[in-house]
Amino acid sequence: MDAVTLTEALSAAHLSWYVEGATHDRGGIMLVAPAGSLKTSITEVTDSYGKTLVISDLTIRQAAQLRGDMLSGKLATLAFSDFAKLYARHEATAANIEGFIRGIVGEGYRNVNWEDARAVALPAHCLVLGCMTSNFYTNKFGQWCEDGFARRFLWCHFTLSRKGSMAITHALSRGKRLQIGAANGFDAKVPIQPIPENVTDREAAQLLLWIKGQPDDKIQIVLLRKMLTALKWKYKKDPKKPMKILAEFAMSLRKEGTELEIVE
């Protein structure tokens, strides 16, 4: 999988906010790879859009403050550059943050624990992107399966290819940072009006095949349908490209994962 393909997939996930689908579920994508595999750099490409927020940590009070931005449409994507940091605190506090994330990507998040439960609270929704190491994922995945957290995300597994690792070293040896995104042909444009969901039965069947190795297929298929629609909008002049991008991205959704290629 090429790094530009991965940025395109994350871009399409963000643009899913503009797609009019059957449900309000947003879902999310978790990038799982060894340390030094450019997870954070790739995720930060989404920061070139509006309605996004890239953070390294979050408290439950900060989460409550963000709820209004989610309801108003000001915030559509929340990206965590180091998802493991959310768990570097008291277990009960970490569980509250996890519950908040579980809610915003699925049925919606309504009340924090210090608010009156009788008060009217509209459900807030948001796409979540997260970066974590393979070791952290392995240690937490069993628990996430049990409490329903895992089934709300697409789990993207990759390792940096040898060529990619050498490209990073080469760039650093010249005192430069490897450019990912615009320098590699990525275009962060957004719609000016909602996009009607546009997926054929044949395409839907293929999307389901691509996620057969995921913990579940319900929120995942909702997200993938919206991602495909967003890519069709972006590449309306190249109708084959959307499925080509998702086919390459889907290699990272397999149990064996894939290698990430970097073009210097």
Buried (B, 14 or more C-beta within 10 A) or exposed (E): BBBBBBBBBBBBBBBBBBBEBEEEBBBBBBBBBEEEBBBBBBBBBBBBBEBBBBBEEBBBEEBBEBBEBBBEEEBBBBBBBBBBBBBEEEEEEBEBBBBBBBBBBBBBBBBBEEEEEEEEBEBBBBBBBBBBBBEBBEEBBEEBEEEEBBBBBBBBBBBBBEEBBEBBEEBEEEEEEBBBBEEBEBEBEBEEEEBEBBBEEEBBEBBEEBBEBBBBBBBBBBBBBBBBBBBBBBBEEEEEBBBBBBEBBBBBBBEEBBBBBBBE
